[in-house]
Structure formats: C-alpha cells, structure tokens
Amino acid sequence: MSKRRFGRVRALPSGRYQARYAGPDGVDHPAPNTFATKKEAEIWLSRKEIEILEGDWINPDSGKVIFSAFGTDWIKERPGLRPKTTQLYEGLLRLHLIPTFGPRAVSEIKTSHIRKWRQTLLEAGVGPVTVAKAYRLLRAIFNTAVSDGLIKSNPCKIKGADKEESPERPVLTIQQVFTLAAAIDPRFRMLVLLATFASLRWGELAALKRRNIDLEAGTVRVVATTTELKDGSITLGPPKSAAGKRLITIPAVLLPDLKEHLEKYAEPGEDGHVFIGPKGAKLRRATFTRPWSAALKKAELSGFHFHDLRHTGNDLAARSGASLRDLMSRMGHSTTRAALIYQHTALERDRTIADALGKLAEDAINQQDQEGSGT
C-alpha cells in the first residue's frame, strides 16, 4: 500500500482511526476527533490539505484561548465605546455570557451551544430585549475571533436572534400629556412638554443649556447628551450618531411657558443648564423619580415611563403627516427603521379613521335613498 502524501492515519486499539498532519507552523496536529473508518479519516486529511493549499488553514491551537478572557479583552480593546455602552457590555458579559461560555475555549463553542444558551435564558425569564443584546455582543466578539484567525467562521447563526421585540409602549393623548405636565412639580413641567413635543431623550434634556434655546426662532438645538453610570457619575458627550445633533422647532404655544421656565428654574448664564434638580444640582434620574411617580398617580396614569413621552411625541408627529425624512430628522435617527414604524402605525390609524368615516357616509347615503324612495 502506498504511503500517504499528506498526513497519517493510524488504527487505535478501540477500532477507531486517528488522523494527524504537519501544519504550516511545523507542528504535528491531530484531528479534533477520531473516525469510525479509515476512509473518513483520509477524507478529513484531504480537506485539511486543501485548506492549507488555499490559505484557509487556521491553527487549531489559536482558538484554545478561554472565552472569558477573550471577551473581557474585547471590551477593553475598544476605548472608543461610550461609557454607558461599555457598562452595558460588561454587564451582559458578566451576567449572561461568562456563566455559560466562560471556561470554554473560543474554538469549542458551536452554534448548537449558542442555541441552547439562548433558549435557556428565555425560559429562565430573561427579557427578550436583553437576550437579543447579549446575542449581538456574542456575535461581535466572535466576529473579532474570526478576524484574528482564532476560528474559521462565526457560530452565531441563529436567524432572528438579534432582533429586539419590545412590547408596544403606551401612547398618551395630548390632553393626558398636559394633565401630566400640570400634575408634576412646576420646575419639571417643561421637561415633560419638551420630551413630548420636541421628541427629546432624557439625556438630551439633561444636557440642554440656555444657549441651545432660541426663543425668538422657537427652536432647540441638540448638541450633547448626558449618561449616568452605576458609580453615580454623569458624563457629557455627543449624541449617539451624527443625526442626533439636530435643530428642532418647538410648537409656538409652548414658547411663553418655556420663557417663564428659563426665568424661574434654569441656571443663569449662557452655559447654564435648562433643567436642574430642586437644590440646583445636575438633573439626575434618582431625584426625578419621586416627583414623576407622584405626578403619574395624580394624573391617574400607571405603567408609563418617561421615555414614553418621546414615543408619544414621535407618534403625534407621524399622525400630523410628517414625511419619513421629517420624522428621522426630528427623532435624531440616521436610519429609516424607527421612523417607518411610526409612519406605518399612523397610516394604519388613518385607515381605521377613514373606514369609520366611510361607514358613517354609507349610512347617511342609505338613509337618503330610503327617504327619496318613500320607504
């Protein structure tokens, strides 16, 4: 029998077969598993030879790096991340990835393991949004492992696992918005109204300064946002994307109240913050929790979050007939995804209204026909 040109196959005492080959690194590498037949071992060696000849070979020892170490380093090696994003990634890694994948070698983690991990999290009651975020982080880490030559392909191949399916948030009527604004501490009244009618996020409102408000033009310019970290510190930085920096026109009806707010409650000077705490400190969610909860109770609203005010404002803008580009600009989004959702919802509601009006018109026409025929 002729000797193999590439690699070696030998029979084991168990009756199975082992394959070995000399890699481009000059090291002798065994196959990761044994084979039931000699033919299977030879086929594996042939495929490995093709990988080497075509430059697709990956040193099997490279992927032996432990996932917990690789994932931790992955975050550290991205100094450009926003502080809150770093905090989010560290939490997802610690709470949802390392407990399952931590002691495993990167190369050992397969799609079947990831599928089981995801299902286990969902069955344990971890929110679908959190699971989707954890999956996206895992996929990003493995993308780097592929780029670094540790593994050949990314095992995160579960269709739809990266999609966040948040439950539909409530939308207030305009009357409810003003009822809530009237129920809250007066120093936070404009906070509620601008969150709604200017579609501003909490961090954008907390970062607003007097120089960002132009009462004469009736506009607010968003140039920064604040982020509160777990250690209690507050960081100031640019919006998430270039689209986040935007000029928003404020409804004229709100301008007199905004002027009064600036006179009574804002910090003095052009660099003074528009919204501050009761004692003059930076606006924090913790100091806002009590007046917000009290206002919700007084306005007889429950299960409503501050971010739902922006959601309400976006919905109102869509129903006003705003174009897709208008919605994107007002919301501060660089992609059409979110704007399309609001626009689609507005069209569905408009169709419902049109159908209801059509039924009324049809009833009126039928009534006329009956009266005309004398029946």
Secondary structure, DSSP 8 states (H G I E B T S, - for coil): ----SS-EEEE-TTS-EEEEEE-TTS-EEE-SS-BSSHHHHHHHHHHHHHHHHTT----TTGGGSBHHHHHHHHHHT-TTS-HHHHHHHHHHIIIIIHHHHTTSBGGG--HHHHHHHHHHHHHTT--HHHHHHHHHHHHHHHHHHHHTTS-SS-----TTTT-----------HHHHHHHHHHS-GGGHHHHHHHHHT---HHHHHH-BGGGEETTTTEEEE--EEEE-TTS-EEEE--SSGGGSEEEE--GGGHHHHHHHHHHTS-SSTTSBSSB-TTSSB--HHHHHHHHHHHHHHTT--S--THHHHHHHHHHHHHTT--HHHHHHHHT-SSSHHHHHHHHHHHHHHHHHHHHHHHHHHHHHHHHHHHHHT-
